Amino acid sequence: MFGETGGAWLRGRLSEAARSVWAKHDRRTDGQLPLWRHLADSGAVAGLLWDLWVPRQCRMILADQLPGGVEDAGRLAVWLATTHDIGKATPAFACQVESLADRMRRAGLDMPTLKRMNDRRVAPHGLAGQALLQEWLIGRGWSRSATLPFTIIAGGHHGVPPTFSGIRELNVHPDLLWTPGCESVWRSIQKEILDACAEMCGVDDRLSEWRQVKLSQSAQVVLTGLVIVADWIASNSDLFPYFFDSGSPSDEERVKAAWEGLALPAPWRPVEPALAADELFSSRFTLPAGASVRPVQARSVELARRMSKPGLMVIEAPMGEGKTEAALAVAEVFAARSGAGGVFVALPTMATGNAMFPRLLRWLRRVPDAEGAGPRSVMLAHSKATLNDDFGELVRAGRQVVGVELDGEDGEWRARDDRLARSAELVAHQWLHGRKKAMLSSFVVGTVDQLLFMGLKSRHLALRHLALAGKVVIIDEAHAYDTYMNSYLDRVLSWLGAYGVPVVVLSATLPAGRRCELAEAYAGQSGHDMSGVRSAQGYPLLTAVERGAEPLVETVAPSGRRTDVHMERLSDDLSELADRLEHDLTDGGCALVVRNTVGRVLETAQFLRSRFGVDEVTVAHARFVDLDRARKDAELLRRFGPPEDSASERPVKHIVVASQVAEQSLDIDFDLLVTDLCPIDLLLQRMGRLHRHVRGERPAGVRVPRCLVTGADWDAVPAEPVKGSQRVYRLHALLRSAAVLEPYLASTAAAENVVRLPEDISGLVQSAYGTGPAGPPVWQHAMEPAYEAHLLHQEKQRAKAQDFQINDVGKPGRALIGWVDAGVGDADDTRAGRAQVRDSRESLEVLVVQRLADGTVRTLPWLRDGQGGREVPTEAPPPWEVARTVAACGLRLPFQFSIPELLDRAIEELEAECVPAWQSKESHWLAGELILMLDQNCQTRLAGFDLRYTEADGLEVTRVQ
């Protein structure tokens, strides 16, 4: 009955008065959509979404709680979508369009005019619908408390579930639901519509059993998200037109045309791979010649298969051991067993996300689907995704992606504009663009912020939960987050555990205490004793956690890859650094010098160039425009990457001075490492770039892997890190790192100053992040204040993180009332949005162009591929390709411009340079962006600082004297 003929059937069951109720109105054309039509459309869409788009993993969240299982769950979802807008059958809503209200009055539904409804804001139609559904269910024998977990879906379908205060306020304004003197007529048509919807959806005979169900909060969120998606699709007038005449299509034709026009790709339906581990990896990944599956990869898959059901797996293994491939293989096993419809990979930065995206695409093209090779929706989820070439190949060339940013609004997307990418398998689906819908794609690579937003009180949060509840989640570089971010991550893990979402966490350097916190967060209240997880000392190490079961901890045999790194102290004097490099690189070799601040990078590079020449010293840091940064990364890989990719390009002698960008994502290999003192896990990551690949014989002076640790006064007691490092990492973490390294750095015997990778990784990390004494006894008294300051800082971070964080999962039957109350509004991947889930000041990002003496504005002159030196018109919107080049020259300004007073001043000065022609809708790449205009010497002044930008060194900032 429902779906194909739902609209006509529903209309035929309703009186003239009920049919007169309207739902939507187009002020531009005066077109309108009656309520019965929109309810039928929404229910039909929900039915199709349930059958064809919602992953089995999501469906089971509901099915496991209802007496009729999957069939009950589907009926409930369709019924809630069908009735979600019943709150529009109230005078508070209907009075908004006088011509339509007047028609309802003529049908007997009297109501005041809009001007006389001063308090109608008390009854938004979502809350009104919740109240009407409650009254209707109570009339069918439900208790009021039993109705709330079901009716809250209507209340929250516009993105914010009602609060207790909002409910109380509506309760004292019944005239907004039923016009005084006409109350019985209003009640009659509301009941008439709800009775007909219940019959149409086939829930009449199920309600008596459902009233005994204590619907979990996880189920409430999934239902809310599904209803929002159904409502947005059914509200798109391009898919569901407002106009009717004798030539209007039938209900079946209307729904079929809309669904086919939407062309929403089905979720992934994985098949559990029966292959042995070596066959699985060789069939899914391109392994180097002669390479074999690493033990940690094989055992990860074996453990995933051995678990009674998918849960949390933590994979701890050395850098370069293939953890990412292991995670994807585990995800395939987990997804086949749990019914997940996709994978989300969370990474620390946009750069690491960009590096991961092509790897995911290569894997996807090799992974089978139970339903054959249908299209799969893929998304790169960060604020600069549209500038990524790999992602661009999946999107129609020239399409204006920003045009779909207003999620849920009419006219945001046109079905005819969508197209498949060049691959017959992968789709960057247009409807799934936008900050709120991107995560609904089946396969997503994004920054970890996209995951942490799941724990942030924000509008339409249910959509993000729906998106992640149907996936396997992979969290890379889990050691890279501070206490503030970890607080959000723990809250997110508790919800993922409640949903039954499989999670794979990756780290080379995870402290045992943090491993235990992750396991406890995922296991929730049902968790077993985690003492074994905390005390495990093996490495590589696998930890598996299932809700309601004992955790499994397994030490894995090493792969045999080993590097013995000789450790030495080095003074922070630049002359000594240059002397040492000159000595060690006498016969050639490539050295990496890692500094903790960009200022130190530039200072060091300038000094070394005076000794070694400009051509033998290059820099790498994050203070380059995006196009230059991408070129720099590509050059690093081309010159210092794996031998098969870089052998012919590797210089005989070269020095790269880099910031933390060299720690992760780049598969680069150097003969000698010099590094500022930093937290031990990050220092080990840096050491992973030393003798990383097997090469022919290295030059004599660097044949032995050697790490020189600098950036501290080693004569002080305890060692005193430089101020810039303390600002970045705080003193306690630096002192603990120095303390655990002290036995290696202080030794004069060659055999005792060796850090063995990977054997020593876990011991060093656990010692540095433990609470036991570390370092010489004479250090302890001075280290205590740093430790106390560290504890205080952690406590402040935890407390601050609670401000906008959602609560933990509530008890079954507790409604989501006030779930996102006092939240932040919309969560998005902007400079302000990222600051919500990171304990950092709001950063300032600009687009960089050059303005010549004659006023001509052009792109930076050295850009490659014909992009450099192109004139950017200022009297009209720039051509598409020129505007895109400017947009690809984004640059995040340094910390000085995050200080509130300087931030405001800088914004004011940049806004004064606004080009009006670039603010039009035809210039979507540049509209709303801040533009940094460099002069013909690539210099400018901003908020009391002199800025200089060069192709070689990026942005240099000095305070005006």
N, C-alpha and C positions, 0 to 999 in steps of 0.2 A: 504493500500500500504506500509506503513512504519512499520518497526520493523521486522516482520517475513521475508519479502522479500526485505528490504531496500537496503542491500548491492548489491545484484544482479541487482536490478532495477537501482541503481545509476551507477553502472559500465556500464550498457548497454546504459546509456544516455550520456556517456562521450567519447570524442575522444581519440585516442591513446596518444596524447600529455598530455591530462589531466590525463589519467590513469597512465602515467609514473611518476607523482609526488609522492614522497615518504614521509612517516611520521615518521617511526621509524626504527631503525637499531640496531641489536645486534652484537657488535664488536666481541664477543666471538665465535658466530656461523656463522656470516655473514648473518643471517636471516634479513628480512626486511618486513615492512608492508606498503602498498601503502596508500596514503592519503585518497582515496575514501573509503577504507576499514575501516580505523580508524574513519572517520567522521560518517559512517553508524553505526559502533559499539557504538560510543559515543551517538548518537541520540537514538539508540535502548535502551541503558542502561538508558538514561534520561527518556524515555517514561515509562519504568518499574518502575523507582524510583518514578516518578510522580504518577503513578497509584497505586502503591503497598507499597510505603515507606514514601513518604512525607506526614506529618499530614495535616488534613483539615485546621487547624489553619494557617499553612504556605501557603497552596494553596490559601486561601482567601486573603492573603496580596497582591497577584498578581491579583486574579480574580476581586477584588473590583475596580481595576483601568483600566480594559480593557473592551471595549464595549461588547465583547462576553463572558464575565464572565469566568467561570471555563474552558470552552472549549478553549477559546482564550489563557488563561494562560498556559494550557498544551501545546498547539501548540507553543507558544512563547518559553517555556522552552526547548522543544525538538529541535526547530530550532536553538536556541542559542548554545545548546550542539553540534548539528550537524556541525555548522559552526565555532566552537571555534578555530580550528587549521588551518583556511584558510591561516594564516600568514606563514605556512610552504610552501605554493606555491609561494615562492619568492626566488630570487637568494641568498639573505643573509642567508637563512636557507639551501637551497638545496645544496650549495657548500660544505657542511661539510664532505660528504662521496663521494670521487671521483668516485667510480664505479657507484654509483646511480646517481650522477650528470652527468656523461658521458652518461648514458642512456637517461636522460632528454635532453641533448644536441642533441643526435641523433634524438630525437622527435621534434626538432626545438626550444627548450627552452635553448638558449645560456646563459652562465654565466661565470664569471671569476673563477679561481681556489681559493681555500680557502686562500692560501698565499697572493693573490692579493686583498682580501676583508678585508683590515686592519680595516675598520670602521664598520664592520658588527655588532659590539656590540650595535650600535645605533638603530638597528632594531631587538630586540628580537621578536620572532615570535608572542607573544601575542599582543604587540603594533602594529606590522605589520598587524596582522589580524584585529585589530580595524580600522586601516587606510583603509584597503581594503573593509571592510564592510561599512564604511562610504561612500567611493566612490560609491559603488554599490547601497546603499540606496539613495544617492543624484541623481544617474541616474534614480531612480524610483520616483523622485519628492519630496524627503524629503529635508528639510533645514538642513544645517550642524549642527546647534544647536540641532535640534530634534533628530539627530542620536546618539548623545553622550551617553545619558542614556541607550541606547540599546547596542551600540557597546562596551561600557566600560567593559562589561562582558567578551568578548574575550580578551580585553586588560589586564584584571586582573585575568585571570584564572590560572596563576602560583603564585598567592598569594599576588601580589602587584599591585594595579591599577596604570596605567601610571600617570606621572606628566605633567604639562603644559610644563616644560622645555624639557622633553623627547619627547613630541609630536612635539614641535618646532624644535628640533634637527633632528628628522626623516623627517620633511617636507623639509629640505634643503639637504636631501640625497635620492632623488627619485630613484637613481640607485640601491639602496638596495631592492627596490620593483619591479623594472622593468629594466632589463639590457638595457643600451643604444644601439640603433640599432636593438633591438629585443623587444622593448617595446610593440608593438601591439600584439605580440604573447603571451607575459606574461599576458597582460590585457585580452586577449581573453580567455585564459584557466582559469584565476581567475573568470571571469564573467560566464564562462560555468559551473564551479563547483558550484558557488553560485546560479545560475539560477536553476540548477538541484536539489540542496538541498532545495531551497524554494518550488519547485514543489513537491518534495518527502514529505516534512513536512506539506504540505497543507496550506502554509501561503501566497501564491501568491495573493489571493483575500482579505487578511486581512491587508496587509501592508498599503494600502491607509487610512484605518481607524486608524491604530496604530500610524501613524505619527502625529496625533492630541493629542496623549496621553502624558501627562507629568509624566513620570514614577518616582515614589518616590524613594528616596535613600534606604528606607527599602526594596522595591521591587528589586532594583538593587543588594543589598547585598545578598538577598535570592537567586536570580538567579545565581549570581557568585558562591555562595557556592554549589548550586546544580550542576552547570557545572563542578566545581572542582571534586566533588564526582564522577560524571559520567565519567570524563576524567581519574581519578585514576583507576576506575574499568576497563574501556575499555583499559587501558594501561597495565594491568596486563597480562603478556604473559602466565601465567598459566591458566587464564580464556579465554583469546582471543589469541590463538597461532599465531605466525608469519608465519608458514609454510603452504604451500598449495600444493596439488597434486591431482591426479584424485580421491583419496579417501577422500578428504576434505569434511567436512559436509556442508549441505546447510546453508543458512543464518538463517533459522528458527532453525535448529539444533544447530548451533553455539551459537546463543543468548540464546536459552533455556538451553543448557548445562552450559553456563557461569552463568546464573542466578540461576539455581538450585545448581551449585557448590558453589556459593557465599552464598546461603541460608540466606540472610539478613532478620532478623525477621521484620515483619510488625510493624507499630506503634500501640500503645495502642489505642483501639477504645472504650472509656468508655461509659457506659450507665448511664444516670442521675438517681441517686438513688431516688426512690419514698418513701423510708422508712421514718418513723418519726425519729427524732434525736436519741432517745434512742435505737431504733431498729438498726439504721445505725451504731452507735458506738459499740453495742454489737456484731454485725455481722462482723465488720472489725477489732476489737481489743479484746484482752484478758483482760477483766476488773477484778480487784481483787474481791474476794467474797464479796457480799453485797454492792459493789460500784454502784453508779448511775452516769449518765451523769452530768457533771458540767454545771452550767448555761452558762458560757462563751463558752463551746463547742456547746451546743444546739443553742445558739443565733448566733454563727459564721455561722453555716450551714443555719439557717433561713435567715440571712442577705445575704449570698451568693445567695440564691434562690430568694431573693427579688430584687437584683440588676438587672437593665434592661439588662446589659451585663457584663461579667466578667471583672474585673479591678484589682485595688490594694486594698488589705485588710490588715490593721494593727491590730494585736491582742496584746493588752497589758493586761497581767494578772499575778498573783503572780507565784512564783516558785512552781513547783509541781502541777500545776492546769490542766495539760493535754493540753498545747498549741500545742505540736507536733501532737497529735492525732486530735486536732481541725483543724490544718493546712492541714493534709492529707485528712480529710473529706471534707474540703472546696475545696481542689485541685480536688477531684473527681467530685464535683458539677461543678466547673469552667471548668474542662477539657471536660466534657460531653457537655457543652454549647458552648465552644469556638472551640472545635475540636482539642484540644491539644493531642499530641501523646505520652506524657510522663511527668515526673516530675524531676526537679533538686532540691536537698536539699543542701543549702550552709551553712556551719558551720565554726566557727572561727579557729579550729585547726584540725590536723590529728586525735588527740585523740577523739574529739567530733564527727568527721566523722566516725571513727571506731565504736563508740558506737551507732551511728544512723543506720549504715548499716544493722545489723540484724533486727532492728525494721522495716525498710523499706521492707525487704524481707518478714517478717511475714505479713505485710499489703498487699503486692503484691499478696501473695498466697490466699488472701481472696477477692480481688477486681475483679469483673466480667469484661468481655470484650464482646462487641457486636458481635464479630466474633467468639466467643468460646474460648477455652483454647489453643490458639496457643502460641508458644514461645515468650518471651519478653526479649529484650536485657537489661542487667543490668550492671552497671559499678561503681566501687569505684575509684574516680578520685583524687588521690594524689600520691606523689612520692613513697610511700611505700605500695601501694595497694597490690602488689604481695605477701607481707608478711602477709597479713590479712587472717586468717583462713577461715572466712565466704566467703570472695571473692575467696579464693583458691578452695573452694568446687564447684564453678561455672566454674572453668577453668580446663582443662584436667591436670591430675596429671603428673607432670614432664615436662610440656611444657615450652619452653624457651620464656617467654613473651617478653624479650628484643629484640628478633628477629624480632618483628614487629614495632620497634620504628621508623624506617625511613619511615615516612608517604609518601605514594604515589610512592614509588620506586618499580620497578619490582622485583619480587621474594621475597617480604617481607612476603608473606603469602601463604599457600597452602590449598586449600579448603578441601582436605582430612584430614587435621589435626584438623579441627574444630569438636566439639562435643557438645551435649547438656549436661547440668549439671545433677546431679542426680535428681533434680526436673524436672518434665516434662514440667514445665512452664517457668523456668528462664534460661537465656542463658548469659554466658560471651563470647560474640562472638569475635572470634579471629581477624577478619578484623577490628573490632572497637577498638582494642588496639592502643596505641601510643598517644603521647602527643597532636596530632592535631585531632585525630578521636575519642578519648574516649568519648567526650561530645556528640557525635552523637548517642550513645546508648539511648534507650528510657527512662530508669530510672537511674539516676545518683545521688550518694552521693559524695560530695567533699568539699574541703576547699573553703572558700569564694574567695580565689585567683582565682579559676577557673571561677568565675563569674566576678570578677574585670578585668581579662584579656580581657573581652569583650570590655572594654574601652581603651585598650592599643594598640597603633600603633604597629602592628606586622604582620609578614607574615602569610598568610592564615587566617587572622582575619575573613573573610567571613564564614569560616567553623564553627567557634565558634558561630557566629551570627545565622547561619542556625540551628545549634543544639539547641540553646536556644529559637529561634523564634517559635519552635514547641512544647514547653513545658509549664507547669506551674512551676514557680520558687518560692521556699520557702526559705526565708532568716531568719535563726535563730540567736538569740543573737544579735539583731541589735544594741544594745547599746555598743557593745564591740569594735567598730572601731573608730580610731582617725580621725582628720580632713583630713589628706592625703587620707586615705582609703575611707572616706565618699565622698570626691570629685570624686573619681572613681565610687563609688556606685551611686551617683546622675547622673553621665553621663550615666552609664549603665541603670538606671531606665528610663531615657528619651528615650533611644532606645527601651527598652522593651515596654514602653507605645506606641511608634510609631508602633511597630509590633502588638500591641494588645495582648501581652503576659500577662496572669493573674499572679499576684504576691501576695504572702502572706508573711508578715513581722511579726516576733515574737519578743517580748521583755517583760521582767518583769519590766524594769526600763528605759523607754524611755523618755528623756526630751521632753517637748511639742514643743520646737523650732525644734528639730530634726525630730519629727513626721511631722511637717508642711513642712520641707525641702523635706522629702521623698515624700509627697503628691504632692508638686509642681513639683518636678523632673519628676514624672510619668505622671502628667497631661499635662505637656508641655505648649505651648503657648495657647492651647485651654482651659486651666484650669479656673475654676471659683474662686470666692473669697474663700480663705483658712483661713480667720480669725477665723471661728468657729472651725477649726481643731486645730489652735494654742491655742485657749483659753479654749478648753475642759479640764475639771478638774476631771471627773469621773474616777473610777477605780473599777473593770476592765473596759476596754474601747475598743470599736471596731470602726474603721474608715474605710469607704469604699469610694474609688475614682474611678470614670469613666471619661474618656476623654470626655469633652463636656457636663458634667452634674454636678449638685451641689453635693459636697461631703456629705456623711452621717456619722454622729457621734452618737454613741449610748453607753450609760453607761449600764453596765450589773450588775445584782445583784450578790453579793459575794456568794460563795458556802457554806459558813458557817464554812469553815476551818479557824481557827484563832489561832495565837500564840501571847501572850503578852510577849515581850522580855524586861527584866529589863536591863538597860544600866548603865555601870559604867566605870570610868576612871581607868587605872592601870599604875603605873610607868613602865618605860622601864627597870627597874633593874631586872636582872634575878633571884636574890634571892627573891625579892618580888613576882615574878611570881611563883616560886617554892613553896613559903609559901602559896600563895593563892590556888594553885592546891592541895597542901597537905591538906588544910583545907576543901575545897569544896568536895574533893574526899575521905574523911575519910571513908564514908560508901560505897564507890565504885562509879562507873560511868565512862563514856567515854568522854574525853575532846578533842577538836580540837583546836590547836594553829596554826593560819595562819600568816605567815611572808611574807613580800613583796619581799624578795630576798633569793636566795638559801643560801648565806652566813649566813644570820640570821637564816635560818632553821637549818643549821648544828651546828651553835654556840649554839642555844637554846637546840637542842636535846642532845648535849654533856653535857650541864650543868644539864639538867633534869635527864639524866641517872645516874648522880652522886648522885642524891637524891632518885630516884624511882627505879633504877635498869635498866639494859639493856633490859630486857624482857618486861617492861611496857611502853617503849617509842619507837615508830617507826617514820620514816620520809617518806614523799611523796613529790616529786618535779620532774621537767622535766629533771634533769641531771642524768638520768639513761639510760643505753642502752635499746633499744626498748623491748627486751624480758623481762628484769627486770621490766621495766615500766608497761608492760602489766600484769605481775604477781602481781606487787604492787597494781594496780587498782583492779584486781580480788580479792585480799586479802581484800582490803578495803570494797568492796561490800559484800564479804562473811562474814565479821565480823561486819560491821556497816551499811549494806544495809537494805531494807525493812524487817519487822519482819518475813514474810513468807519465806524469803531467808536466814536470818542470825540469827534467834532466838537461835539456838543451839550453834552457834559459837561466839556470842557476849561475849567479856571478861567481867569479873566482874569489873575490873578497868584497864583503859588504856589511854595513851596520844598519839595522833598523831600530829606531828609537820609537817606542810605542807606549800607549796608555793601556788600560785594561781591555781594550778591544782585542788584544792578542791572546787573552785568556781562554776564549771560547769561540766556537762556531767555525774558526778557520783552521783547516788541516795544514798547518805550516810546520816546518822542520828546520831547526837551527843547530849550528855546531857548538855555540857558546851562549850561555844565558847570564845576563846581569839583571838583577831585579831589586827594586825597592822592597824593604821589609813590608809585609802585608799579612793578613790573617792566613793561617797555615793552609786552609783548604784552597785558597786562591793561589798561594805560592806553589802548591803541588800542581794546580792546574797549569801554571806557567812552566813548571818543570816538565810538564807533558809535551811541551814544544821543543824539548832538547833531545837531539838524536832520536826523533820520533819514528823515522823510517830507516829501513836497511838500505844503505848506499854503498858504493865502492869506498875504498879507503879515504877517510877524511884527512885534511891537512894535518901535519905533524903536531902543531901547537894546539889543536882542538880535537885530537883523536880520542881523548878521554872526555866523557861528558862532565862538564864543570858548571856549577851554579855559583855565582858571586853575589852575595847579599849585601846591599848597600842601603842608603836612605836612613841611616841611623848613626848616632854618636856611640860607637861601640866601647868607648872608654868610660862612659858614664855608668853609674850603678843605680838601677839597672840600665840597660841600653836605652837610649832616648831616641825614638823615631822623630823624623823631621815633622814640622808643624803641619805641612800639607797633608801628610799621611794620617796624622791624628784627626784632622778635620774630616777626612773621608771615612776612616774606619773606626775611630775612637781608640783610646789608649789601651784599654784592657785587652782587646783582641790582638793588638800588635805586641804587647808585652808577653802574652801567653805564647804567641808564635815564636818570639825571640827566645823564650824560656825553653821550649821543647827542642829548638834547634841548637841551643847552646852546647850540648855535648858534641855535636858534629862540628860546629864552628870553632869551638875552643881547642879541639884536638889537633895536635901536630903530626900525629901518626896517620899515614895515608889510609890504613885499613879502618880507622875509626871515624873518619870524616865523610863516610859514604852513606848516602840515603839510597836504599835499595827500592826501586820501583818495579813492581807494585807492593812488595812485601811490607814495607814500612809505612805505607799510606794510612792504613786504619789506625795503627798505634799512635802515629803522630797526631792525627785528627782527634782521636778520643782523649789523648792526653791534653791537647790544647783546649778542648772544649769541656773537659771534665772539671771537677772542683778540687781535685787533689793538688798538692804543692807541685810546682814545676819551676825549674831554674835553680841557680845557686842559692844557698841559704841567705846570702847577703842581699839578695833581691827582694826577699819576701815582704819585708816591712814596707818598702816603697810600692810594692804591687797591690797591697791591700786597699788603699784609697781608690785606685783605678777599678778594682773589682767592685767596691761599694758603689761607685759612680755608674758602673755597668749595670748592676742590679736595679738601681734607681731608674736608669734610662729605659731598661726593659719594662719595668712596671708602668712607667709613663706611656710607653708605646702601646702596651696592652690596654690601658685605660682609654687612651685616645682612640684606639681601633674600635672600641665598643660604641662610640658615639653614633655611628650610622650603620652598625652591623645588625643583620637580622638575628632573631633568636634561634636557639637550637631547635631541632624538630620537637614539636609538642606531642602530648599524648594523643592516641587515636580518639577521635570524636571531638577534639578541641578545634573550633573553627579558626580560620585565618584572620579574625577580626584584628585590625590594627597592625597587620603584618609588616607593612612598610611605613607606618606612621612616623612622622618627624624625619622623613628620609631626605634624600638629596635632589629629588626631582628625577630628571633623566640621567642615566649613567652612560657615558660615551668615552671613546678613546681619543679625547682631546687633552690638551695640556692641563685643563682644570679637571677633567674626568679621571685621568691617571693619578692625579694627586689625591683622589678620594681613597684609593686602595694602596697607596704608597706614602710612607711618612716623609714626604718631601714638599718643598715649597713649589708653588705653581711656576713652571718654567715658561720661558718666552721663546716662541719660534717665529722666524721670519723667512721670507723668500728674498734671495739675494740677486740683484741686478746691478748693472753699471750704468751710470749717467755721465756722458761726456761733457766737455766744456760748452758745446753748442746746445746742450739740452737733450740730445738724442739718448734714448734709453735702449740698452741692448743687453743680451744675455752675456754671461761671462765669456771672455774671448777664447779661452783655451779648451772649452768643452769639445768633446769628440763627436764624430759621426755627423758633422754638419750642423751641430746644435750651437756652436760657439759664435759669438759676435753677431747674432741675428738681431736686427732692430725690432723693438717692441713698441708698437704704436701706442700713443697716449691719448689720442683724440677719438679712438674707436676701440672696441674690443679686439684684442690681438687674435691673429689666426690660431686655429686650434692647436697646431703642432708647436707654435711658438709659446703659447700660453702653457702648454703641458711642460715644455722645457723649463720655463720659469718655476712652475709648481714643483719640478723635480730638483730645484735648487733650494730646498728647505734647509734651514740651519737653526739648531737650538742654541740660543745664547747661553754663556756660562753662568755660574752661580751668582755672580755679582748682580745680575739682572733679575734674580729671584727675590731679592730683598724688597719687601713691599713698596717702600717709598721710591726706590730706583725702578722697580717694575712699572709703577704708575707713571713715572716721569718718562720712561722709555716708550711706553705705549702712546702717551700723549705726543711725543716727538715723532714717532713713526706714523701716527694717524694724520699728522700735519702734512705728510708726504703722500697722502692718499690720492690715487688717480681715479677720478669719478668714472671714467669710461670702463675701468676694470671692475666696477661694482655691479654691473648689469647682469641680468640672468643669462645673457649670451656669453658671459665670461666666467663660467662657473668654476674654472680652475683657480681663478685669482680673486673672485668676489669674497670679501670678508677677511682676506689675508693681510698680514702686515708686511710691508715691503721695505727692505733695507737697501737704500740707494748708495752704492759706492761711487766715488769719483773716478776720474780717468786714471788715477794711480791706485785704484782699488782700496781707498781709505775713506773713513768718515768719522764723525764724532757723534756719540749717543749717550745721553744722560751723564755727562761728565767723564766719559771714557773715550779714548782714541781707539778705533778699530781698524785693523789692517788685515786684508785677506790676500793670500797668495796660493797659487796652484800647488806649490811644494809643501807649504806648512799650514794651510788652512787659516783659521781666524786667530789673530793675536790681539790681546786686549791689554791696554795700559791706562792707568788713571791719569787724567789731565792734571798737571802740576800747577 
